[in-house]
Amino acid sequence: MRQKTVWITGASSGIGMEFARQYAKKGYRLILTARRRERLEALEKELHVPCRIEVCDLSQEEECYRICNQMSDETIDVFINNAGMGAYGSFLETSLEKEITMLHLNDRALHILMKQMLLQMQKRGSGTILNVASSAGLFPGGPYMAAYYASKAYVVSLTRAVSEELRQLRSPVYVCALCPGPVNTEFNAHADVHSALNGISAKCCVREAFRGMKRHKTILVPTLLMRLGCSAQRLLPARLLLPVVAHQQKKKGR
C-alpha cells in the first residue's frame, strides 16, 4: 500500500513543526518547506520517517510557482498551508516593506499554493488542504495589527468560499482553515509582540486541529474558550468591539 504524503510549509518552527511531528507519528512521508535548511535538516533527523526537504522563500512570487512545479511529480494527500508572519504597530508607523512582505506570504503565497494543490487533488479525486489562518481573521478588524488581521480575514473568506464550491460539486476534496488564538511559538518574536492573553502550545493547537478535521469542519478554532470568544464577538457591533481589540493589541507591544 502506498505511504501517504503530507506537504507542510513553514515547517521549521511552531505550528508547522508540530504538524510534522504528529504526521510522522501517523506514519506519513513528509515534504518540509521553509527558508532555514538547517532547521529542516534537524527536524528530519528527529522524525525518523522519509522526508523531502525543499528550501523556499514563499514571500517571493517566482518561488511559489517554482515549488509548485517541483511538487507536480508528487501525490500529496494532505497539504498544510502554514507559512506566515505578522507585523505589530500603528498603521501610521509600521514598515510598509514589512507589511507588503507579510501580505505576499500570508495571502499571495497561500492562494497560489492552495490553488495549485487543489487542482491536483480535484483531478485525482482526493486530498485535504488546511490553511493556517488565525482567530484574528474572524474579527471585523484589529487596530495595531491592522494589516495582519486583514490578511487572515482573506484566508478565512477564501477557505469558506472554496469549501462551499467543493460542497456543491460534491467533491471528495476537503478544505479547512485553522484559526487559533495566541500560540506559544517564535511567531510573536518575529512580529515584535508579546501576547496579552495566555497562549496554548503548538502541540495543543495541532491536536485540536486534528479533532476538527476528523469532523470535517471548515473553520477550526482550538479550545472552547477561544470558540466562545469568537462567537461572542459576533454579537457586538464593530464600533464597540474594535476599541476592545485595540486595547488588547496595545498590551502586546508593552
C-alpha positions in Angstrom: 0.0 0.0 0.0 1.3 3.5 -0.9 2.6 5.5 2.0 0.6 8.8 2.4 2.4 12.1 1.9 1.9 15.4 3.7 3.4 18.7 2.5 3.9 21.3 5.2 5.1 24.9 4.6 6.6 26.9 7.4 7.8 23.6 8.8 10.9 24.9 10.6 9.2 26.1 13.8 5.9 26.4 15.7 2.7 25.0 14.3 4.3 23.7 11.1 7.0 21.8 13.1 4.4 20.3 15.4 2.2 19.2 12.4 5.4 17.5 11.1 5.9 15.7 14.3 2.3 14.5 14.6 2.1 13.3 10.9 5.4 11.5 11.4 3.7 9.6 14.3 0.9 8.7 11.9 3.4 7.2 9.5 3.2 9.8 6.8 6.0 10.6 4.4 6.9 14.3 4.9 7.7 17.2 2.5 9.1 20.0 4.6 9.3 23.6 3.3 10.8 26.7 4.9 13.6 29.2 4.4 16.0 27.7 7.0 17.6 24.5 5.7 19.5 23.7 9.0 16.2 23.7 10.9 14.6 21.4 8.4 17.5 19.0 8.5 17.5 18.9 12.3 13.8 18.2 12.2 14.3 15.4 9.6 16.8 13.7 12.0 14.3 13.9 14.8 11.4 12.4 12.9 12.9 9.1 11.6 10.5 8.9 8.6 11.1 9.6 4.9 11.4 13.3 4.3 11.9 15.6 1.3 13.3 19.0 2.2 12.6 22.0 -0.1 14.1 25.3 0.9 12.0 28.2 -0.4 11.1 31.8 0.4 7.4 31.9 -0.3 7.2 35.7 0.0 8.7 35.7 -3.5 6.1 35.0 -6.2 8.5 33.2 -8.5 9.5 30.9 -5.6 5.8 29.9 -5.2 5.5 28.8 -8.8 8.9 27.1 -8.7 8.0 25.0 -5.6 4.6 24.1 -7.1 6.3 22.9 -10.3 8.6 20.8 -8.1 5.6 19.3 -6.4 3.9 18.2 -9.7 5.5 14.8 -9.5 4.2 14.2 -6.0 0.9 12.6 -4.9 0.2 14.8 -1.9 -2.6 13.6 0.4 -2.5 16.4 2.9 -1.3 20.0 2.3 -0.7 22.1 5.4 -0.5 25.7 4.1 1.1 27.2 7.1 3.8 29.7 6.2 3.0 33.2 7.5 4.2 36.1 9.5 2.9 39.1 11.5 3.5 42.8 11.9 2.7 44.8 15.0 2.2 48.6 15.4 0.2 51.6 14.5 -0.6 51.6 10.8 0.9 55.1 10.6 4.2 53.8 11.9 4.7 50.2 10.7 7.1 49.4 7.9 5.4 49.3 4.5 8.0 47.0 3.2 7.3 44.5 6.1 3.6 44.8 5.6 3.9 44.0 1.8 6.2 41.1 2.5 3.6 39.8 5.0 0.7 40.2 2.5 2.8 38.3 -0.1 3.4 35.5 2.3 0.1 35.3 4.2 -2.2 35.8 1.2 -0.5 35.6 -2.2 1.7 32.6 -1.5 -1.1 30.8 0.4 -3.5 31.5 -2.6 -1.1 30.2 -5.2 -0.2 27.1 -3.3 -3.8 26.3 -2.3 -5.0 26.7 -5.9 -2.2 24.5 -7.4 -2.7 21.8 -4.8 -6.5 21.9 -5.1 -6.4 21.5 -8.9 -4.2 18.4 -8.4 -6.4 16.9 -5.7 -9.6 17.6 -7.6 -8.2 15.9 -10.7 -7.1 12.9 -8.6 -10.4 12.8 -6.6 -9.0 13.0 -3.1 -7.0 15.2 -0.7 -7.0 17.6 2.2 -5.9 21.2 2.4 -5.6 23.0 5.7 -4.9 26.8 5.5 -3.4 28.2 8.7 -5.3 31.4 9.4 -5.9 32.9 12.9 -8.8 33.8 15.1 -7.8 37.4 14.0 -9.4 36.5 10.7 -12.8 36.1 12.4 -12.8 39.6 13.8 -14.0 42.8 11.9 -10.5 44.3 12.3 -7.5 44.6 14.5 -6.2 48.0 15.4 -2.4 48.0 15.9 -2.2 44.8 13.8 -4.4 46.1 11.0 -2.7 44.5 8.0 -2.2 41.2 9.8 -5.9 40.9 10.8 -6.9 41.8 7.2 -4.5 39.2 5.8 -6.0 36.5 7.9 -9.6 37.6 7.1 -8.7 37.0 3.5 -7.6 33.4 4.3 -10.9 32.7 6.2 -13.1 34.2 3.5 -11.2 32.3 0.7 -11.4 29.0 2.6 -15.1 29.3 3.4 -16.0 30.2 -0.2 -13.9 27.4 -1.8 -15.2 24.9 0.7 -18.8 25.8 -0.3 -17.9 25.4 -4.0 -16.5 22.0 -3.3 -19.6 21.0 -1.3 -21.8 22.0 -4.2 -19.7 19.9 -6.6 -19.8 17.0 -4.1 -16.1 17.0 -4.3 -14.2 14.5 -2.1 -11.5 17.1 -1.5 -11.7 18.7 2.0 -10.6 22.3 2.6 -10.4 23.9 6.0 -8.9 26.9 7.9 -7.2 26.6 11.3 -7.9 29.8 13.3 -6.0 29.6 16.6 -5.8 32.4 19.2 -2.4 33.1 20.7 0.0 30.1 20.4 3.4 30.0 22.2 5.8 29.9 19.2 8.5 32.0 17.6 5.8 33.9 15.7 5.3 36.6 18.4 9.0 37.4 18.4 9.1 37.9 14.7 6.0 40.0 14.8 7.5 42.1 17.7 4.7 41.3 20.1 4.1 39.7 23.4 0.7 38.2 23.7 -1.7 39.9 26.1 -3.6 36.5 26.5 -2.2 33.2 27.7 -1.3 31.2 24.6 -1.7 27.5 24.0 1.1 25.2 23.0 1.7 24.3 19.4 1.0 20.7 20.4 -2.4 21.6 21.8 -3.2 23.6 18.7 -2.4 20.7 16.3 -4.3 18.2 18.5 -7.4 20.5 18.3 -6.9 20.8 14.6 -7.0 17.1 14.1 -10.2 16.9 16.1 -11.8 19.5 13.8 -10.5 17.8 10.7 -11.9 14.5 11.8 -15.4 16.1 11.9 -14.8 17.8 8.5 -15.3 21.3 10.0 -14.5 24.2 7.7 -13.3 26.6 10.4 -11.2 25.1 13.2 -10.9 27.2 16.3 -8.8 25.5 19.0 -10.0 25.5 22.6 -13.5 26.0 23.9 -12.6 29.4 25.4 -11.4 30.8 22.1 -14.5 29.4 20.3 -16.7 31.1 22.9 -14.8 34.3 22.4 -15.1 34.2 18.6 -18.8 33.5 18.9 -19.4 36.3 21.4 -17.7 38.9 19.3 -20.2 38.4 16.6 -22.9 39.8 18.9 -21.2 43.1 19.3 -21.3 45.9 16.8 -17.8 46.8 15.3 -17.9 50.2 16.9 -17.9 48.6 20.3 -15.7 45.7 19.6 -12.8 47.5 17.9 -11.8 49.6 20.9 -11.6 46.4 23.0 -9.4 44.7 20.3 -7.3 47.9 20.2 -6.8 47.7 24.0 -5.7 44.1 23.8 -3.3 44.8 20.9 -1.7 47.7 22.7 -0.8 45.4 25.6 1.1 43.2 23.1 3.6 46.0 22.4 4.5 46.6 26.0 
